[in-house]
Amino acid sequence: MHRLRFICLASFICGFTGCTSEISGGSPPLPPDPFAELDRLQREGPPRYASRVHSCAKIRYRTLGNVLASRGVDLAATSELAAGNLYAQGPTALGAPSYAARVRENIDLGLATTAKMFDLYVQAAPEIIAKLPSRPECQVNGTGAQLFDAANHCLADGVSCLIGVPATATHLEVCNETISRAADVESGKRLAVAVLAAAAHTCE
């Protein structure tokens, strides 16, 4: 009888305190390392900020047109292979909205859209190279930023205006290497402009 009472009392206490054989046999989870969390927040920012900055949506169709125009591309051009004509004739491929069909703009950056944008930058490159120095956005005290020097080396001021952020040594290295690996200098310069512009607007 005393043994039965002891077992019942032990079971009651154990049930009241929430102890079980499964819990008592395990170990509580370790708390997160505050220094690791602080390091992550310093690198990435708080979650609300990181979710905006580190996401990669497609550049909007109208914004793309504004960017091209601001770098010297004639969006009213009608020549078959002109960048402005390719832009005007390719809204569907570039994910533009169709208000008549009540279709919103596609902001997902798919492979087909990325390829179309790169083709557009390749076609736009000669216009950008020629007209970028005369654009008000790329001038300081009336002096325009050149993309290349007399030796066909990429210049930081021109690349900065092209991509919209201060050019780094890596940008210039990629630019110069693209020129050096091309079949000829003019093709290399054209590809360099397209590579930098496309990467700047596709989260690369």
N, C-alpha and C positions, 0 to 999 in steps of 0.2 A: 504494500500500500504506500509506504513512504517512497519507494522507488518510483511508483507511478506518479505520485504527486510531484516529485522532483522533475520528472520528464515533462509533465504538463506545465509546470512553472517555467522551466527552461524554454519550452516551445513558445509560451506566451511572451516572455521577455524578448526572445529572438524575433518573434513576429512584430512586436511593438516597436523595436528599434530598427526593424528593416533588415536585419542581418540574414543572409542565406549562405548556403555552402558555396554558391557560385560567386557571390560578391566577396565573401571573406577569403576565398582562395585567390582572387585576382588582385592587381595593383591599380591604384587610381592613375588616370592619364596624367602625363607630365604637363605642366603649364607651358604656354608658348614662351619662347625666348624673347624677352622685350628688346634686346639689342638687335636681333635679326629682324624683328618687326620694324624697328626704327630705321634700320638700314634700307629695308624695302620701301618704306614711306618716303625716305629721302631720295631714292632713285626713281620711283614711279609716281610719287605724289599720293594723296588720299584717293580712295576708290572713286569718288564722284568725279574728280579731275582726271584720273587715269582712264576711266571709261570713255571720256571724250577725246583725250589727246592720243591715246594709243589705238583708237579704232581707225578703220581705213575705209571710208565710204568713197564712192566714185565722185570725182569733181562734176558738178552739175553742168548741164549742157550750156546754159546761158553764161555761166561763170567761165567755162572753157573759151567761149567766144570772146568774152571780155579780156581774158588773158592773152589770147592770140592777137586781138586788135591792139592791145596796149604794148605789144612787142613788135608791131609793125606789119602785121598780116592784114591784107585787104580782104575783108569778109564779103565785099560786094563783087569780087572777081568772078567772071563767068567762064574763064578758060577751063577746059575739061579737067586738067590735072592741077589746077590752082588750089592751094590750101583752102582759100575762102569758099570755093565752090564745093570742095569735098566736105567741108564743115556744113554748108547749107543743105547738101544733098544727103547727108548721113545722120539725121537726128535719131532715127530708129536704132541704128547700130551704136550710137553714142548714148543710148538710154534716155533720150529726151521724152518729156511727157506728151501725151496725146489728149488734149483737153476735150476735143470733139468726141473721142471714144471713152472719155472719163477714165483715162489711165494715168496714174501718177508717174512721176519720173522714177526710173529704176536707179537706186543709189548703190546697188551691189556692183562691185568691181569684178566683172567676169573676164574670162580670157579673151573672148571675142571683142569686147569693148576695149580692153587694154591694147590689143593688136591694132584696132582701128585708130586709137589715139596715137599710137606710135607712128603709124603710117601718115597720119595728119601732121605730126611734128616733123617727119622727114620731108614732106612736101613744103612745109612752112619754113624750114631752116634757111634757105637762100634769102627769103624776104626778111627774116629775123636778123640774119647776119648783116644785110645791107642797111636796114632801117633802124635797128636798135639804137645806134648812137644818136639819132635825131629825135628819138622819143623823149618827151619831157620827163617821163618817169625814170629815165636812165641818164639824166644830166645833172651835173653838179656845177653851179655857177656858170651855166651855159656850155660846159664841156661834156660831151657825150662819152659814155663808157663803150670802149671797143671790146669785142669778144676775143680777137686775136691780134698779136703784134706782127711786125714785118717778117718775123721768122716762123710765123704760123704756130706760135705757142699761145695757149689759152691764158687770158688775163683775168685776174680775180674780180675786178670791178664789173666787167662785162658778164661774167658767169653769175655774179651776185644779182645783177639786175635780171638776168634770164630766169633764174630759179626763185627769186624773191626772198632769199635769205643770204647772209654773208657766206661767201664761198670759203671752203676749207681747203687744206692741202690735199685731202682725198678727192674733192671735186676736181681740182686742177690736174691731179694725177690721172684720174679716169678720163678726163677730157683729152689730155695730151697723148695718153696711151691709145685712145680710140683713133686719133689722127694718125699716129705712127703705124698702126696695124692695118689701116685701110689701103686699098689698091692705089689710090692717089690722094693728094692733099685735099683737094676740093671735096671729094666724097667723104674723106675723114672728118673734115670740119662740119659737113652736113650731118653726118652720123653723130658726132660729138654733141651738137646742139640738140638733136632729137633725143639722145640718150639722157642728157641732163634734164631736159624739160619733161620728158616722160616720167623719169624717176621722181622728180620734184612733185608731180601731181598724181602719183600712184602709190604713195607711202613707201617708196623704195629708198 
